[in-house]
Amino acid sequence: PILDAWNKSEAKSILDESLAPLADSLKLSAEGGRDPSEDSSAHFRIPQTTMTWILTKRIFLNTLRNPAVVWLRLAMYIALSILIGTVWLQIGDSAEVINDIVGVLFFIAAFMVFMSISVLPAFL
């Protein structure tokens, strides 16, 4: 009922008339998607290598602008390495300590994920 009312409304017809030139320039079909008669392969305006170079340059510039982030992450990774190294130093290699080893590996993986997410706002 509501969709039928919208399809029959004057506001929809005005909207369709105002968007018709845009739809023609984009070659959209009546269903709202790309025209199936057109080639469906994606065409980019710049090559992939250029996009990669631009993103690499942007990341490098962000790193240069925020050197404290790099040093802080380096210090945290060194501290983590020392802490985990001391845990593993005398953990042993028997079958009874497998749960301890798995727990340490989980902690390392979780720490790496949280560290990669925590630095994200510095680059945005």
C-alpha positions as CSV (number, residue, x, y, z in Angstrom):
1,P,0.0,0.0,0.0
2,I,2.7,2.5,0.9
3,L,4.9,1.6,-2.0
4,D,1.9,1.8,-4.4
5,A,1.1,5.2,-3.0
6,W,4.7,6.4,-3.5
7,N,4.8,5.0,-7.1
8,K,1.6,6.9,-7.9
9,S,2.5,10.1,-6.1
10,E,3.3,13.4,-7.7
11,A,6.6,13.7,-5.7
12,K,7.9,10.5,-7.3
13,S,7.1,11.7,-10.8
14,I,8.9,15.1,-10.1
15,L,11.9,13.2,-8.7
16,D,12.0,10.9,-11.7
17,E,11.9,13.8,-14.1
18,S,14.7,15.6,-12.3
19,L,16.9,12.4,-12.2
20,A,16.2,11.4,-15.8
21,P,19.2,13.2,-17.2
22,L,21.5,11.7,-14.6
23,A,20.2,8.2,-15.2
24,D,20.7,8.7,-19.0
25,S,24.3,9.9,-18.5
26,L,25.0,6.8,-16.3
27,K,23.1,4.5,-18.7
28,L,21.1,3.0,-15.9
29,S,18.3,0.5,-16.6
30,A,14.7,1.0,-15.4
31,E,15.4,-1.4,-12.5
32,G,18.0,0.9,-11.0
33,G,21.1,-1.1,-11.9
34,R,23.5,-1.0,-14.7
35,D,22.2,-1.7,-18.1
36,P,22.8,-5.4,-18.8
37,S,23.6,-4.7,-22.5
38,E,26.6,-2.7,-21.4
39,D,30.0,-4.4,-20.7
40,S,29.9,-5.4,-17.0
41,S,33.6,-5.3,-16.4
42,A,34.9,-2.5,-14.2
43,H,36.8,0.3,-15.8
44,F,39.0,2.5,-13.6
45,R,40.2,5.9,-14.6
46,I,43.7,5.3,-13.2
47,P,45.8,2.1,-13.2
48,Q,46.1,-0.1,-10.2
49,T,49.8,0.6,-9.9
50,T,49.1,4.4,-9.7
51,M,46.5,3.8,-7.0
52,T,49.0,1.7,-5.1
53,W,51.7,4.3,-5.4
54,I,49.3,7.1,-4.2
55,L,48.2,5.1,-1.2
56,T,51.8,4.2,-0.3
57,K,52.8,7.8,-0.5
58,R,49.9,8.8,1.7
59,I,50.8,6.2,4.4
60,F,54.4,7.3,4.3
61,L,53.4,11.0,4.7
62,N,51.1,10.1,7.6
63,T,53.9,8.2,9.3
64,L,56.3,11.2,8.9
65,R,53.7,13.5,10.3
66,N,53.0,11.3,13.3
67,P,56.4,9.8,14.4
68,A,55.2,9.4,18.0
69,V,52.8,6.7,16.8
70,V,55.6,4.7,15.3
71,W,57.8,5.0,18.4
72,L,55.0,4.2,20.7
73,R,54.1,1.1,18.8
74,L,57.7,0.0,18.7
75,A,58.0,0.5,22.4
76,M,54.8,-1.5,23.0
77,Y,56.0,-4.4,20.8
78,I,59.4,-4.5,22.5
79,A,57.7,-4.6,25.9
80,L,55.3,-7.3,24.7
81,S,58.3,-9.3,23.4
82,I,60.1,-9.1,26.7
83,L,57.0,-10.1,28.7
84,I,56.1,-13.0,26.4
85,G,59.8,-14.1,26.3
86,T,59.9,-14.3,30.1
87,V,56.7,-16.4,30.1
88,W,58.1,-18.8,27.5
89,L,61.6,-18.9,29.0
90,Q,60.8,-21.7,31.5
91,I,57.5,-23.0,30.1
92,G,58.9,-26.4,29.2
93,D,58.2,-28.6,26.3
94,S,56.1,-31.4,27.7
95,A,52.6,-32.3,26.7
96,E,51.2,-30.8,30.0
97,V,52.0,-27.2,29.0
98,I,50.2,-27.2,25.6
99,N,47.2,-25.3,27.1
100,D,49.7,-22.7,28.4
101,I,51.3,-22.3,25.0
102,V,47.9,-22.0,23.3
103,G,46.9,-19.3,25.7
104,V,50.0,-17.3,25.1
105,L,49.5,-17.6,21.3
106,F,46.0,-16.4,21.7
107,F,47.2,-13.4,23.8
108,I,49.7,-12.5,21.1
109,A,47.2,-12.7,18.3
110,A,44.6,-10.6,20.3
111,F,47.3,-8.0,21.2
112,M,48.3,-7.7,17.5
113,V,44.7,-7.1,16.4
114,F,44.0,-4.5,19.1
115,M,47.3,-2.7,18.4
116,S,46.5,-2.5,14.6
117,I,43.0,-1.1,15.4
118,S,44.2,1.3,18.0
119,V,46.5,3.2,15.7
120,L,43.8,3.6,13.0
121,P,42.5,6.9,14.2
122,A,45.9,8.5,13.9
123,F,45.9,7.9,10.2
124,L,42.3,9.1,9.6
